Amino acid sequence: MGETRSGFVAFVGRPNVGKSSLVNTICGRKISIVSDKPQTTRHRIMGVLNRDDVQLVFVDTPGLHKPVSALGERVNATAIDSSADVDVQCLVLDATKSFGSGDRWVADRLDMPRAIVVVNKVDIASREQVLAMLGAASALGAEAYFPVSARSGDGVDALVDHLVTRLPVGPRYFPDDEVSDMPEEQFVAELVREQLLAVTRDELPYSIATRVTEWEWPRIRVDILVERDSQKGMVIGKGGRILKEVGERARAQMPDGVYLELRVKVDKDWQRKPDRIERLGY
C-alpha cells in the first residue's frame, strides 16, 4: 500500500448542466436527486468515491442563477461557499447550449487557472456544438478540459483519473463504506421532492419543499410544503392521483416494507421568508 491521496472536488455551474448526474455516475449510485427542472439541487451534497489509496469527495453544488427570492439567494450562497475551500474546482458546462454570460459569471467566481472545465452532455450534443463550447471555454484559460457524458459515462474515467493526480497526500475523510454525507431522513425527503418534480406541472418546482416529520421504521411521514392553497390541489391531483404516483415512485427506490405517508401542507410564501428557509434546512 502506497500513500493515500484524498481531497475535495467541487462541481460548479449554472442550473441543469448535469452536476448531480455527474456525481451519481462517478460514485456509482444516487447521491443527488436529478430533474430537468431548474434549481433541483438546493443543498451542498457530498458523494464519496473510494479506490485503492485514493478517496475523492465530490461536492455537488446548487446551480448558480439570478436569484428572485430569499431561497434563491441562500442557494447561490451555498454554491459559492461550497466551491471556495476545495482541492479542485470543476466548471461544468452544457454542450448542448452556447457559452453565455451566465457561464462567464460562474467562471469569474472560480480560480480558473487551477480549475478544470467539464463539458457535459456530449452524448446528445452534435460534434459542432461540443467543439463550439470547447472553443469558447478555451478563453477561460483553465488547467484542463474534459468533454464527458454523465448519462453514458463517456470521458468520465479520464476525468476522474486526472482529478486523482491533483489530490494531495492526506487522510480518508469518510469510512470506506460511506458514499454520502447526507442524512437518511434528508435523502428520503429529497427523493420525494425528485418524484414531485417529475410528475407535477412546470409552475410548481420552486414552491415545493419536503421534510420528514416522522421516522419510526418502517413508517415514514413526509410533509410536502407548498405556498398557496391552489398549489395543494395540484400536488394532490384529482382523486389523489398525483400524490399516489409520487408515493409509488419514491417507495420503488426505498427498501422493501417501508410505509411512506405523504401529507401536503400550505406554508404561505415560505421561500421568501428567511426564517422559514432556515427551519427547512436550506
Secondary structure, DSSP 4 states (H G I P E B T S, - for coil): --PPEEEEEEEE-STTSSHHHHHHHHHTS--S---SSTT---S-EEEEEEETTEEEEEEE-PPP----SHHHHHHHHHHHHHHHSSSEEEEEEETTS---HHHHHHHTTS-GGG-EEEEE-TTTS-HHHHHHHHHHHGGG--SEEEE--TTT-TTHHHHHHHHHHTPPB---SS-TT--BSS-HHHHHHHHHHHHHHHHS-TTSGGG-EEEEEEEETTEEEEEEEESSHHHHHHHH-GGGHHHHHHHHHHHTTS-TT-EEEEEEEE-TTGGG-HHHHHHTT-
